[in-house]
Amino acid sequence: MTIGVGGCSKEQALARLHDMTEGAQGIALDEYRARIASAQAYMQANEIAAIYLNAGTSLRYFTGLKWHASERMVGAILPAAGELEFIAPWFEVGTLNEYMVLSGAVNAWHEHESPYALFAAVLERMNVAANVECPAIVGIDESTPFFIADGIAQAAAGYRLTNAKAVTAHCRMVKSVAEIALMQRAKEMTLAVHKAAASILHEGMTTTEVEAFIAAAHRQVGASGSYFCIVLFGEATAYPHGVKEPQVLKPGDMVLIDTGCVLHGYISDITRTYVFGEPNERQRQVWNAEKAAQAAAFAAARLGVPCGDVDGAARLQLQKDGFGPGYDLPGLPHRTGHGIGMDIHEWPYLVSSDRTPLAVGMCFSNEPMICIPGEFGVRLEDHFYMTEQGPCWFTQPSHSIDDPFGVNAGC
């Protein structure tokens, strides 16, 4: 099929979509308890006395509490042994209790008081004693804003503060069956939205119009809207994260759409690139090189292989097709992929410097984008997860430049 021929109206395309969230269950309470147990076992084995989880995805991962970070300290303290406790402003305690999934005591501070002094006092009560001569190790969630980390450092001088990434990444980068199922559904939702978006393209359409349609389409499949959305036409597709001004669609333009949604806290992230109209020979050659690089990365993803070797396989294939070498343009200017889960970019990463061995349950994007400044770019992004048998696609890669979804995307 040719994109842009026999397309749908926006209303027709939306009507063909349906709520896809039926049966999708959030994370069960027992799994939150298992996550806490796993973290504490790791902390005990590595002599980490406690960690602080700031409002954000790590707090939600371990406790189920969805709370956005702000200028006020809200989080949880997890000791290596014993019960997790929360810390929050006094006036937020009622709301926090309402949103709490995994229960725990709440330590509250009034607006004129120091939450950092309260933090230090809670550690003492948890038997994580301050000792200047032999300080206990306390991890701080890596997403914690500097002002909170600095406040803790000044109030808890008798502790050795460190990055809690050693604990949070250890637990979070290996996904459970339930987590993979949620991401699978979220990605299926976004792929349906991609197909719908391809069906409504017409000459003269703007990128902002397409973005608005994609947000509506994500709502139609059961999400709250788009978690993010990048729509690029023509030369702008050579810029991985877009350009300042919107573009107007013309025949022969390369179209790049990168978008995703959230389902029970887990994120989808899929990119499709194709031509509006009939592709020319140059567009075909570059698109096929991108597909080959994506396939090479997938083939290299084997259990025990360092993450960086997957990136290397994609770059080697691109170099064979005349791109690069390395990060040189025209070619691939960024890493081949990233971990994904509750954050769109999380550990580990498919980049040469990351030597983390691939393990069952790890989930990655695979997107070795080709950027050709002054011409166009091509990014094909699908995600895979590691199984005992090797990598498994969440969504099947794009079929061809002529039929990017392997089916007729028209009405």
C-alpha positions in Angstrom: 0.0 0.0 0.0 1.0 3.6 -0.4 0.6 5.9 2.7 -1.8 8.7 1.8 -3.9 6.8 -0.8 -7.5 5.9 0.2 -7.0 7.4 3.7 -9.6 7.7 6.4 -11.1 10.8 7.9 -10.1 11.4 11.6 -13.6 10.4 12.7 -13.6 7.1 10.7 -10.1 6.2 12.1 -11.2 6.9 15.7 -14.4 5.0 15.3 -12.3 1.9 14.3 -10.4 2.0 17.6 -11.8 0.5 20.8 -10.8 0.4 24.5 -8.0 -2.2 24.8 -7.5 -2.0 28.5 -10.1 -4.7 29.5 -8.6 -7.4 31.7 -5.3 -5.4 32.2 -4.6 -5.7 35.9 -2.3 -3.5 37.9 0.5 -4.9 40.1 -0.8 -7.0 43.0 0.0 -6.3 46.6 2.0 -9.5 47.0 4.3 -8.4 44.2 5.0 -5.1 46.0 5.9 -7.1 49.1 8.2 -9.3 47.1 9.9 -6.3 45.7 10.6 -5.0 49.2 12.0 -8.3 50.2 14.2 -8.5 47.2 15.6 -5.0 47.9 16.2 -5.7 51.5 18.0 -9.0 50.7 20.3 -7.1 48.3 20.9 -4.3 50.9 21.8 -6.8 53.6 24.2 -8.6 51.2 25.9 -5.3 50.3 25.9 -3.6 53.8 23.4 -0.8 52.8 21.6 0.1 56.0 18.7 2.0 54.4 17.6 3.7 51.3 15.4 6.8 50.7 12.8 6.6 47.8 11.7 10.0 46.6 8.3 10.7 45.1 8.4 9.3 41.6 8.7 5.9 39.8 10.9 4.1 42.4 8.6 5.1 45.2 5.7 3.7 43.1 7.6 0.6 42.1 8.3 -0.5 45.7 5.1 0.8 47.4 2.5 1.4 44.8 2.1 5.0 45.9 1.8 7.3 42.9 3.1 10.7 44.0 4.7 13.4 41.9 7.9 15.1 43.1 7.7 18.7 44.2 9.5 21.3 46.4 8.3 19.4 49.4 10.0 16.2 50.6 7.7 13.2 50.1 9.1 9.7 50.0 9.7 6.5 51.9 12.6 5.1 54.0 13.3 1.4 53.5 15.7 -0.1 56.1 17.6 -3.2 55.3 15.5 -5.0 57.9 12.1 -4.0 59.3 9.1 -2.1 58.0 9.1 0.6 55.4 7.9 4.0 56.6 6.8 7.2 54.7 7.8 10.8 55.2 5.5 13.6 54.1 4.2 17.1 55.0 1.6 16.9 57.8 -1.1 18.5 55.7 -0.7 15.8 53.0 -1.0 12.8 55.4 -4.7 12.3 54.7 -4.2 12.3 50.9 -1.2 10.1 51.2 -3.1 7.5 53.2 -5.8 7.5 50.6 -3.4 6.8 47.8 -1.3 4.3 49.8 -1.1 0.7 48.4 1.5 -0.9 50.6 0.8 0.4 54.1 3.3 1.9 56.4 3.7 4.5 59.2 3.8 8.1 58.0 6.3 10.5 59.6 5.0 14.0 59.2 6.6 17.4 59.3 5.0 20.9 59.5 5.9 23.6 57.0 8.2 25.4 59.5 10.1 22.2 60.4 12.9 20.5 58.7 12.0 17.2 56.9 15.7 16.4 56.7 16.1 16.5 60.5 13.0 14.3 60.7 14.6 11.9 58.2 17.7 11.6 60.4 15.5 11.0 63.5 13.6 8.2 61.8 16.8 6.5 60.8 17.9 6.6 64.5 14.6 5.1 65.6 15.0 2.4 62.9 18.3 1.5 64.6 20.3 2.9 61.7 22.6 4.7 64.1 24.8 7.6 63.0 28.5 7.0 63.6 31.1 9.3 62.4 33.9 6.7 62.9 32.1 3.9 61.1 29.2 5.5 59.2 26.2 3.4 58.1 25.6 3.4 54.3 22.3 5.1 53.3 21.3 5.2 49.7 19.5 8.1 48.1 17.2 7.5 45.2 19.0 8.7 42.1 16.0 10.8 41.0 16.0 12.8 44.2 16.4 16.5 43.5 19.7 18.0 44.7 18.1 20.2 47.3 16.6 17.2 49.1 19.9 15.2 48.8 21.8 18.2 50.1 19.3 18.7 53.0 19.7 15.0 54.0 23.5 15.3 53.8 23.6 18.2 56.2 21.1 16.7 58.6 22.5 13.2 58.5 26.2 13.9 58.8 26.9 10.7 60.6 26.0 8.6 57.6 27.8 7.7 54.4 25.4 8.7 51.7 25.5 6.9 48.3 23.5 6.4 45.2 20.6 4.0 45.8 20.8 3.0 42.1 22.6 -0.1 43.2 19.4 -1.2 44.8 16.7 0.3 42.6 18.3 -0.6 39.3 19.1 -4.1 40.6 15.4 -4.7 41.3 13.7 -2.7 38.6 15.7 -3.6 35.5 14.5 -7.3 35.6 10.8 -7.3 34.9 8.2 -9.7 36.3 5.6 -11.6 34.2 3.0 -9.0 35.4 5.2 -6.1 34.3 5.8 -7.6 30.9 2.1 -8.2 30.4 1.3 -4.6 31.1 4.0 -3.3 28.7 2.8 -5.8 26.1 -0.7 -4.4 26.3 0.5 -0.7 26.3 2.6 -1.4 23.2 -0.4 -3.1 21.4 -2.4 0.0 22.2 0.2 2.4 20.7 0.7 0.2 17.6 -3.0 0.4 17.0 -2.7 4.2 17.3 0.2 4.2 14.8 -1.9 2.4 12.2 -4.7 4.8 12.7 -2.4 7.8 12.3 -1.0 6.5 9.1 -4.6 6.1 7.7 -5.5 9.8 8.2 -2.5 11.5 6.6 -3.3 13.9 3.7 -1.4 16.6 1.8 -1.3 19.9 3.7 -1.8 18.3 7.1 0.4 19.7 9.9 2.5 17.8 12.4 0.4 19.4 15.2 -2.8 18.1 13.7 -1.3 14.6 13.7 -0.2 15.0 17.3 -3.7 16.0 18.4 -5.2 13.0 16.6 -2.7 10.6 18.2 -3.6 11.9 21.7 -7.3 11.4 20.9 -6.6 7.9 19.5 -4.7 6.9 22.6 -7.7 8.0 24.7 -9.9 5.9 22.4 -7.8 2.7 23.1 -8.1 3.4 26.9 -5.1 5.5 27.8 -5.4 9.0 29.3 -3.8 10.4 26.2 -0.3 10.2 24.7 2.6 10.0 27.3 4.6 11.7 24.6 4.4 12.3 20.9 6.9 13.3 18.2 5.6 13.8 14.7 8.1 14.9 12.0 7.9 15.4 8.2 10.5 15.7 5.5 14.0 17.1 6.4 12.9 17.4 10.1 13.0 13.6 10.4 16.8 13.9 10.5 16.5 15.3 14.1 16.0 12.5 16.6 13.8 14.6 19.0 12.4 17.1 16.5 12.6 20.7 15.6 11.1 23.9 16.9 8.5 24.6 14.2 5.7 22.4 12.9 5.8 21.1 9.4 3.2 20.7 6.6 3.0 17.4 4.8 4.0 17.2 1.1 4.0 14.2 -1.3 7.3 12.3 -1.0 8.0 13.5 2.5 9.5 11.0 5.0 7.1 10.7 8.0 8.5 9.9 11.4 6.1 9.3 14.4 7.4 8.3 17.8 4.8 8.0 20.5 3.6 6.0 23.6 1.1 5.8 26.4 1.0 4.6 30.0 -1.0 1.6 31.4 -1.0 1.1 35.2 2.3 2.9 35.4 4.1 1.1 32.5 5.1 2.8 29.3 4.9 2.0 25.6 7.3 3.7 23.1 7.1 2.8 19.3 8.5 4.7 16.3 7.4 4.2 12.7 9.0 5.9 9.7 7.6 5.7 6.1 7.0 7.9 3.0 3.9 9.9 2.3 3.3 8.7 -1.3 5.8 6.7 -3.4 9.3 6.2 -1.9 12.3 7.1 -4.1 15.3 4.9 -4.4 17.3 6.8 -1.8 14.6 6.6 0.7 14.3 2.8 0.1 18.0 2.3 0.5 18.2 4.1 3.8 15.0 2.6 5.2 16.3 -0.9 4.4 19.6 -0.1 6.0 17.8 0.9 9.2 15.7 -2.3 9.2 18.9 -4.3 8.8 20.6 -2.5 11.7 17.5 -3.2 13.9 17.6 -6.9 12.9 21.3 -7.1 13.7 20.9 -5.7 17.2 18.0 -8.2 17.9 20.2 -11.1 16.6 23.0 -10.0 18.9 20.8 -9.9 22.0 21.6 -13.2 23.7 21.6 -14.1 27.4 24.9 -13.2 29.1 26.0 -10.9 26.2 27.0 -7.4 27.4 24.4 -4.7 26.5 27.2 -2.8 24.7 27.7 -5.7 22.2 24.1 -5.2 20.9 24.9 -1.6 20.2 28.1 -2.7 18.5 26.2 -5.1 16.2 23.9 -2.4 15.0 26.8 0.0 14.3 28.7 -2.7 12.4 25.7 -3.3 10.2 25.3 0.4 9.5 29.0 0.7 8.7 28.6 -2.1 6.1 25.8 -0.1 4.5 28.0 3.1 4.3 27.0 4.9 7.5 29.1 6.1 10.4 31.5 4.9 11.6 30.7 5.1 15.3 28.6 8.2 16.0 29.5 10.0 12.8 26.9 11.4 10.5 25.3 10.4 8.3 24.6 7.5 10.7 23.5 6.7 14.2 24.2 9.6 16.6 22.8 8.0 19.8 22.7 4.7 21.6 20.9 1.7 19.9 18.4 1.3 22.7 17.3 1.9 26.3 15.7 -0.1 29.1 12.0 0.6 29.6 9.4 0.0 32.3 7.9 2.7 34.6 10.4 5.2 33.1 10.6 5.6 29.4 14.4 5.5 29.7 15.9 3.3 32.4 18.7 0.8 33.1 20.4 -0.9 31.5 21.2 0.7 28.1 22.2 -0.7 24.7 25.4 1.5 24.4 29.0 0.4 24.2 29.9 1.6 27.7 27.2 -0.5 29.4 28.7 -4.0 30.1 25.6 -5.3 32.0 25.0 -8.9 30.9 21.6 -9.5 29.3 19.3 -11.4 31.6 15.8 -12.9 31.6 13.3 -10.2 32.2 15.2 -7.2 30.9 13.3 -5.0 28.4 14.8 -2.8 25.7 14.0 -0.4 22.9 15.8 -1.3 19.6 16.1 1.9 17.6 19.4 2.4 15.7 18.2 5.6 13.9 19.9 6.8 10.7 20.2 10.6 10.6 21.2 12.3 7.3 21.3 16.1 7.9 19.8 18.1 5.1 17.9 15.1 3.8 15.9 13.0 6.2 16.1 10.4 9.0 14.7 6.9 9.6 14.0 5.5 13.0 12.3 2.1 13.4 11.7 1.5 17.1 10.3 -1.7 18.6 11.0 -3.2 22.0 12.0 -6.7 23.1 12.3 -8.6 26.3 14.7 -11.3 27.3 13.5 -14.9 27.8 15.2 -18.1 28.6 15.2 -18.7 24.8 16.6 -15.3 23.9 15.0 -12.0 22.8 11.2 -11.8 22.1 9.6 -8.8 20.3 6.8 -7.0 22.1 5.7 -5.7 18.6 6.8 -7.1 15.3 9.2 -4.8 13.4 7.9 -2.7 10.5 7.2 -4.8 7.4 8.5 -2.7 4.6 8.7 1.0 3.5 5.7 0.4 1.2 3.6 -1.4 3.9 5.1 -0.4 7.2 2.5 -2.3 9.3 2.3 -5.4 7.2 -1.4 -4.7 6.6 -3.5 -2.2 4.7 -3.7 0.8 7.0 -6.5 2.5 4.9 -10.2 2.3 5.5 
